[in-house]
Amino acid sequence: MALTLLLLVLFLAARWGLRYAVVTSIAATLAYNFYFLPPIGTLTISDPQNWLTIFVFLTVAVVGSRLSERARGEAADARRRQRELEVLYGLSRQLLQAENVAGLLNAISPAIMLVTRADTIVLYLLEGDRRYMAGESASIQMDDIGLRQLAQTLPGAEMVGLQARIPLREGVRPRGLLLIDGLSRGVRLSTETLEAIGGLISVSIDRAQALEDVTRGEAAKESERLRSLMIDSITHELRTPLTAIKAAASTLLSPGTMDAEGQHDLLTVIDEESDRLNQLVSEAVEMAQLDTREVHMTFAPTAVGAMVEQAVENCSSLLDGREVKVDLPRLPLVMADADFITKVLTNLVENAAKYSAAGTPIRISAERKDGMVTVSVADRGIGIDLSEQSLIFERFYRASVPSQQTWGTGMGLAISRAIIDAHHGTLSVTSQLGEGSVFSFTLPVAEESRDRG
């Protein structure tokens, strides 16, 4: 019976705490004496051995209750620390996903509210007196002046009632303040955890700022590289025809015995190089107009086959009897400006003819997929190196072709991409050195374009 009563005391200690267990221990001791120790029915103890029994019973009950209470407290403390770790882990996952400062600052307050289940979160930054809030705005009655003073003077994280105040620092310099209000319905956080939250926010802001700086630096380097590349290409493309024109004109002007045939050849050079120079200027102007959207396009349901046929006809002199395989199944009409898409096709067919051997065929195909029609122009030419496939669509860039000297301005693909972008499509290339290239672009189906309004 004594063991049964002792078990009851330990159960109460584990369930309700030490105070209830001690009271129950005394009550159980008295009941054990009254009902089970002779003389039964009285609180009198006649046998000295029974005194030892009562003392041992009370001591074991109290000590067992204290141990049970300690185990209960340690378990509760472990659960609290586990919850704090979960809060820090969940917050770090959400904050470290942001890659720019603006997005991070807007996400901090909602993220903290989500993991802490607080009523109100206020993030205040000294730089620019910026305030980011989540939750009930009336919970924290403090203007920017009060927030600024508190951010500059608060020595460390603290709890004031149900409100947590966490200073944010950039090194040793104050950066801002984080206020968390209404933690009673969420999680009770220790001072160490509050400091860790402040440190995590500061580290996240520094990380996002560093990523932005690195991104801007890389973008500036890439922009400078492309600008140098474009300037070199423009200089080369302008200098080549001008040099030829100047040389031919100087030869014609110099006194000599050049016959009529030689003069005709020089005049032919001047005419061809003038056309080349005029084309370069025209394409540059057209590219600028496409960039500023000053080119008017008339979109209408158009047959792909008609545009392909016209493009092949435009390139007939360059193809010089080369086989052009056209594989066009039954296709719907596309929403397009026929003249501009014909220009794109003409440019792709011309490139295929320039960069492939004379006897190899050129294949033009099309298919419908997911509300778009994909048109492809494939050749068996020299191919394009993987490192250059993203650059060939830049203005004035021309792929390196050591074994071939082909004339071009480096503007055709850039203009073609701008035209396709204006049609809400995409222009891409798949190529392998020595195996050939496939240029593909997409156009929206006319029926679905009308449905989208």
matplotlib code that plots the C-alpha trace (Angstrom):
import matplotlib.pyplot as plt

x = [0.0, 2.9, 4.3, 0.9, 0.7, 4.3, 3.4, 0.5, 2.8, 5.3, 2.5, 1.3, 4.8, 5.3, 1.9, 1.3, 4.5, 6.4, 3.9, 1.1, 3.4, 4.6, 1.1, 0.0, 3.1, 2.1, -1.5, -0.5, 1.8, -1.1, -3.5, -0.9, -0.5, -4.3, -5.4, -2.5, -0.2, -1.4, -3.3, -5.5, -8.0, -5.7, -2.8, -0.9, 2.3, 3.0, 5.9, 9.2, 9.8, 6.7, 8.3, 11.1, 8.5, 6.7, 9.9, 11.2, 7.9, 7.8, 11.4, 11.1, 7.9, 9.4, 12.8, 11.0, 8.7, 11.7, 13.5, 10.3, 9.9, 13.5, 13.0, 9.8, 11.5, 14.5, 12.1, 10.2, 13.5, 14.6, 11.3, 11.7, 15.2, 14.1, 11.4, 13.9, 16.2, 13.2, 12.4, 16.0, 16.2, 12.9, 13.9, 17.3, 15.8, 13.4, 15.9, 18.8, 16.6, 16.4, 19.0, 18.4, 18.1, 14.7, 13.1, 14.8, 13.6, 10.1, 10.2, 11.8, 8.7, 6.3, 8.9, 9.5, 5.7, 5.3, 7.9, 7.2, 3.4, 3.6, 0.9, 3.1, 6.6, 8.3, 11.6, 13.2, 16.4, 18.3, 19.4, 16.6, 14.3, 12.7, 10.0, 8.7, 5.7, 3.6, 0.5, -1.5, 0.0, -1.8, 0.0, 3.2, 2.7, 6.1, 7.1, 10.3, 12.0, 11.3, 12.5, 15.6, 16.5, 15.8, 17.9, 20.9, 20.8, 19.5, 22.6, 21.2, 18.1, 15.5, 12.0, 9.6, 6.4, 5.2, 7.4, 10.9, 13.3, 16.3, 19.0, 20.5, 24.1, 26.5, 29.7, 29.6, 27.6, 23.8, 21.8, 18.3, 15.7, 13.4, 10.3, 8.3, 5.0, 2.5, 4.8, 2.4, 0.5, 3.5, 6.9, 8.8, 12.3, 15.4, 17.7, 20.3, 17.8, 16.7, 20.3, 20.7, 17.7, 19.2, 22.5, 20.8, 18.9, 22.1, 24.0, 21.2, 21.2, 24.9, 24.7, 22.0, 24.0, 27.1, 25.2, 23.8, 27.3, 28.8, 26.0, 26.3, 30.1, 29.7, 27.1, 29.3, 32.3, 30.1, 28.6, 32.1, 33.3, 30.3, 30.7, 34.4, 33.5, 30.8, 33.1, 35.8, 33.3, 31.7, 35.2, 36.2, 32.9, 33.1, 36.8, 36.7, 34.4, 35.8, 39.4, 38.3, 36.5, 39.4, 41.9, 39.8, 39.2, 42.9, 43.8, 41.3, 42.5, 46.2, 47.6, 48.5, 47.7, 44.8, 42.6, 38.8, 38.4, 40.5, 38.6, 35.4, 36.6, 37.5, 34.2, 32.5, 34.4, 33.4, 29.7, 29.7, 31.5, 29.1, 26.2, 27.8, 28.4, 24.8, 23.5, 25.5, 24.1, 20.5, 20.6, 22.0, 19.1, 16.6, 18.0, 17.7, 14.1, 13.3, 14.8, 12.7, 9.7, 9.4, 8.8, 5.1, 4.1, 0.8, -0.1, -2.5, -3.2, -0.5, 0.5, 3.9, 4.4, 3.9, 6.6, 9.0, 8.5, 9.2, 12.3, 13.7, 13.0, 14.8, 17.9, 17.9, 21.0, 23.0, 21.7, 23.0, 21.0, 21.6, 18.9, 16.5, 14.3, 11.0, 9.1, 5.9, 3.0, -0.6, -0.1, -2.5, -2.2, 0.2, -0.3, 2.6, 3.7, 4.5, 7.2, 9.2, 9.0, 10.0, 13.0, 13.9, 13.6, 15.7, 18.4, 18.5, 18.6, 21.4, 23.4, 22.9, 24.1, 27.1, 28.4, 27.9, 29.5, 28.0, 26.8, 25.1, 21.3, 19.4, 16.3, 13.3, 10.7, 7.9, 5.7, 2.9, 3.3, 1.6, -0.2, 2.9, 4.3, 8.1, 10.0, 13.5, 16.3, 19.0, 22.3, 25.3, 27.9, 30.8, 28.7, 29.0, 31.1, 29.1, 30.8, 29.6, 26.1, 24.7, 26.8, 25.9, 22.5, 24.4, 24.7, 27.8, 29.1, 30.2, 31.2, 34.8, 35.3, 39.0, 38.6, 36.1, 35.9, 32.3, 30.9, 28.4, 27.5, 26.9, 23.4, 21.2, 20.6, 20.2, 17.5, 15.9, 15.7, 14.2, 11.5, 10.6, 10.5, 8.0, 5.9, 6.0, 8.1, 11.7, 14.7, 17.3, 20.1, 21.3, 24.7, 27.8, 31.2, 31.6, 28.0, 25.9, 23.4, 19.6, 18.0, 14.5, 11.9, 8.3, 5.2, 1.7, -1.1, -3.6, -6.8, -5.2, -3.9, -7.4, -8.7, -6.2, -7.4]
y = [0.0, 2.3, 1.8, 2.6, 5.9, 6.7, 6.0, 8.5, 11.2, 10.7, 10.9, 14.2, 15.6, 14.8, 16.1, 19.2, 20.1, 20.0, 21.9, 19.5, 16.5, 17.7, 18.4, 15.0, 13.4, 14.7, 13.7, 10.2, 9.9, 10.7, 8.4, 5.6, 6.0, 6.3, 3.3, 0.9, 1.3, -0.1, 1.0, 1.4, 4.2, 6.6, 8.8, 7.3, 5.4, 2.7, 0.8, 2.8, 0.8, 2.5, 5.9, 4.8, 3.6, 6.9, 8.9, 6.8, 7.0, 10.8, 11.3, 9.1, 10.8, 14.3, 13.4, 11.5, 14.5, 16.9, 14.6, 14.3, 18.1, 18.6, 16.1, 17.9, 21.3, 20.0, 18.5, 21.8, 23.7, 21.3, 21.8, 25.6, 25.6, 23.3, 25.7, 28.6, 26.6, 26.0, 29.7, 30.6, 27.8, 28.8, 32.5, 31.8, 29.8, 32.5, 35.4, 33.8, 33.1, 36.8, 38.0, 41.7, 44.2, 45.6, 42.1, 41.1, 44.2, 43.6, 39.9, 40.3, 41.4, 38.8, 36.1, 36.8, 37.0, 33.6, 31.8, 33.6, 33.9, 37.4, 40.1, 42.9, 43.2, 46.5, 46.7, 50.2, 51.2, 54.3, 54.8, 56.8, 56.4, 53.4, 51.4, 47.9, 46.5, 43.4, 42.8, 45.2, 48.7, 50.1, 47.7, 49.7, 53.4, 54.9, 57.5, 57.6, 59.9, 57.4, 54.5, 56.3, 57.2, 53.7, 52.2, 54.4, 53.9, 50.3, 48.3, 44.9, 42.8, 43.0, 42.0, 44.8, 43.2, 41.2, 43.2, 42.2, 45.0, 43.9, 46.4, 45.8, 46.6, 46.9, 45.9, 48.1, 50.9, 51.0, 50.0, 49.9, 48.3, 45.3, 45.3, 42.1, 42.6, 40.0, 37.0, 35.7, 33.8, 32.7, 31.7, 32.9, 33.7, 34.0, 37.0, 35.0, 34.0, 37.6, 38.6, 35.8, 37.0, 40.5, 39.1, 37.0, 40.0, 42.1, 39.2, 38.7, 42.4, 42.4, 39.3, 40.7, 43.9, 42.0, 39.9, 43.1, 44.7, 41.5, 41.4, 45.0, 44.6, 41.6, 43.4, 46.4, 44.2, 42.4, 45.6, 47.1, 44.0, 44.0, 47.7, 47.2, 44.3, 46.3, 49.3, 47.1, 45.4, 48.7, 50.1, 47.1, 46.9, 50.6, 50.7, 47.8, 49.3, 52.8, 51.5, 49.8, 52.9, 55.1, 52.9, 52.6, 56.3, 57.1, 54.8, 56.3, 59.8, 59.0, 59.6, 56.4, 54.2, 52.2, 50.9, 51.1, 47.6, 48.3, 51.5, 49.6, 47.1, 49.9, 51.6, 48.3, 48.0, 51.5, 50.6, 47.4, 48.8, 51.8, 49.4, 47.5, 50.7, 51.8, 48.4, 48.7, 52.2, 51.1, 48.1, 50.1, 52.6, 49.8, 48.2, 51.6, 51.9, 48.5, 49.2, 52.4, 50.6, 53.3, 50.6, 50.0, 46.4, 45.2, 41.9, 39.7, 36.0, 34.8, 31.5, 30.3, 28.6, 31.9, 33.6, 30.7, 30.7, 34.4, 34.1, 31.4, 33.5, 36.5, 34.3, 32.6, 34.4, 33.4, 29.8, 29.3, 26.1, 24.7, 22.3, 23.8, 21.2, 22.6, 20.4, 22.2, 20.0, 21.3, 24.4, 27.0, 30.7, 32.7, 36.2, 38.1, 40.9, 39.1, 41.5, 41.4, 37.7, 37.2, 39.4, 37.1, 34.0, 35.6, 36.4, 32.9, 31.3, 33.7, 32.8, 29.1, 29.5, 31.6, 29.3, 25.9, 24.2, 24.8, 21.2, 20.8, 21.2, 23.7, 22.4, 24.6, 22.9, 23.9, 22.4, 23.4, 23.0, 24.5, 27.3, 28.3, 27.5, 26.8, 27.5, 26.1, 26.6, 24.0, 23.7, 21.3, 24.1, 24.8, 25.3, 27.7, 27.2, 26.9, 29.9, 32.1, 30.9, 33.5, 36.3, 36.0, 37.7, 40.8, 43.7, 43.8, 40.5, 37.9, 34.3, 33.4, 31.6, 31.1, 29.0, 31.2, 34.9, 35.8, 39.3, 40.6, 43.4, 41.4, 43.0, 40.4, 38.1, 41.1, 42.6, 39.2, 38.6, 42.1, 41.3, 38.0, 39.6, 42.1, 39.1, 37.7, 34.8, 33.5, 33.0, 30.4, 28.3, 24.8, 24.1, 21.9, 22.6, 20.8, 19.5, 22.5, 24.8, 25.0, 28.4, 28.2, 30.9, 30.8, 32.6, 32.6, 30.8, 33.3, 31.8, 31.7, 35.2, 36.5, 34.6, 36.4, 39.7]
z = [0.0, 0.8, -2.8, -4.2, -2.3, -3.4, -7.0, -6.7, -5.2, -8.1, -10.7, -9.2, -9.1, -12.8, -13.8, -11.6, -9.9, -6.6, -4.4, -5.1, -4.6, -1.2, 0.1, -1.2, 0.5, 3.9, 3.4, 2.2, 5.3, 7.7, 5.8, 5.9, 9.6, 10.3, 8.1, 8.0, 11.1, 14.5, 16.4, 13.3, 13.3, 15.2, 14.5, 17.4, 16.7, 19.4, 17.7, 17.3, 14.0, 12.6, 13.2, 10.9, 8.4, 8.4, 8.2, 5.3, 3.4, 3.8, 2.8, -0.3, -1.3, -1.0, -2.7, -5.4, -6.0, -6.2, -8.7, -10.8, -10.7, -11.8, -14.7, -15.6, -15.6, -17.7, -20.2, -20.5, -20.8, -23.6, -25.4, -25.1, -26.4, -29.2, -30.1, -30.1, -32.4, -34.7, -34.7, -35.6, -38.3, -39.9, -39.9, -41.4, -44.2, -45.1, -44.8, -46.7, -49.7, -50.6, -53.1, -53.0, -50.1, -51.0, -51.1, -47.9, -46.0, -47.1, -46.1, -42.6, -40.6, -42.1, -41.7, -38.0, -37.4, -39.1, -37.0, -33.6, -34.0, -32.5, -32.9, -34.4, -35.8, -36.5, -38.3, -38.1, -39.9, -39.1, -42.7, -44.3, -41.3, -42.9, -41.1, -42.1, -40.3, -40.1, -38.0, -35.9, -36.5, -33.4, -31.0, -31.0, -30.3, -31.1, -33.8, -35.8, -33.3, -30.5, -32.6, -33.6, -30.0, -28.8, -31.6, -30.8, -27.0, -26.5, -25.1, -25.9, -26.4, -23.7, -22.8, -21.6, -20.6, -23.6, -26.0, -27.2, -28.2, -30.3, -31.5, -34.9, -35.5, -38.4, -36.6, -33.5, -35.2, -34.6, -37.7, -36.5, -34.2, -34.2, -32.0, -31.4, -29.6, -28.4, -27.7, -25.0, -27.6, -29.4, -28.1, -25.0, -26.3, -24.2, -24.4, -26.2, -28.8, -29.3, -29.8, -32.3, -34.2, -34.4, -35.5, -38.2, -39.6, -39.8, -41.4, -43.9, -44.9, -45.3, -47.4, -49.7, -50.0, -50.9, -53.5, -55.1, -55.2, -56.8, -59.3, -60.2, -60.5, -62.8, -64.9, -65.2, -66.3, -68.8, -70.1, -70.5, -72.3, -74.7, -75.3, -76.2, -78.4, -80.2, -80.7, -82.1, -84.4, -85.5, -86.2, -88.2, -90.2, -91.0, -91.8, -94.2, -96.9, -96.3, -96.9, -100.1, -101.3, -100.5, -102.2, -105.3, -105.5, -104.9, -107.7, -110.1, -109.3, -109.7, -113.2, -115.0, -117.9, -116.4, -119.1, -119.1, -117.8, -114.7, -114.1, -114.4, -111.8, -109.4, -109.8, -109.2, -105.9, -104.9, -105.7, -103.8, -100.7, -100.7, -100.7, -97.8, -95.9, -96.6, -95.4, -92.1, -91.4, -92.3, -90.0, -87.2, -87.6, -87.8, -84.6, -82.8, -84.0, -82.8, -79.4, -79.0, -80.5, -83.2, -85.8, -86.6, -87.1, -88.4, -86.9, -88.9, -89.3, -91.7, -93.3, -92.4, -95.8, -97.7, -95.6, -96.0, -99.8, -100.0, -97.9, -100.1, -103.2, -101.6, -101.1, -104.5, -105.8, -102.6, -102.7, -106.2, -106.9, -103.4, -102.2, -99.7, -98.1, -96.8, -94.4, -93.4, -92.2, -91.9, -89.7, -88.3, -89.2, -86.9, -85.7, -87.3, -89.5, -92.7, -93.9, -90.7, -90.2, -93.9, -93.1, -90.1, -92.3, -95.0, -92.6, -91.1, -94.6, -95.7, -92.6, -93.3, -96.8, -95.8, -93.1, -94.8, -97.8, -101.2, -101.7, -98.3, -98.1, -95.9, -94.1, -93.1, -90.9, -88.5, -85.9, -83.6, -79.8, -76.8, -78.7, -80.6, -84.0, -84.0, -87.2, -87.6, -90.2, -90.1, -91.9, -92.0, -91.7, -89.4, -86.3, -83.4, -80.3, -77.1, -75.5, -78.4, -78.8, -76.4, -77.9, -81.5, -80.8, -79.6, -81.9, -84.2, -82.7, -85.3, -84.4, -84.9, -88.2, -88.7, -91.8, -93.7, -94.5, -94.8, -95.2, -92.7, -90.3, -87.2, -86.9, -88.6, -85.6, -83.2, -85.4, -85.9, -82.1, -81.6, -84.2, -82.6, -79.2, -80.6, -81.7, -78.1, -79.3, -78.8, -81.0, -80.0, -81.5, -81.1, -82.6, -82.5, -84.1, -87.3, -87.3, -88.2, -86.5, -86.0, -85.5, -84.2, -83.4, -82.2, -83.2, -81.5, -83.2, -84.6, -82.9, -79.4, -79.9, -80.5, -77.5, -75.3, -76.6]

ax = plt.figure().add_subplot(projection="3d")
ax.plot(x, y, z, "-o")
ax.set_aspect("equal")
plt.show()
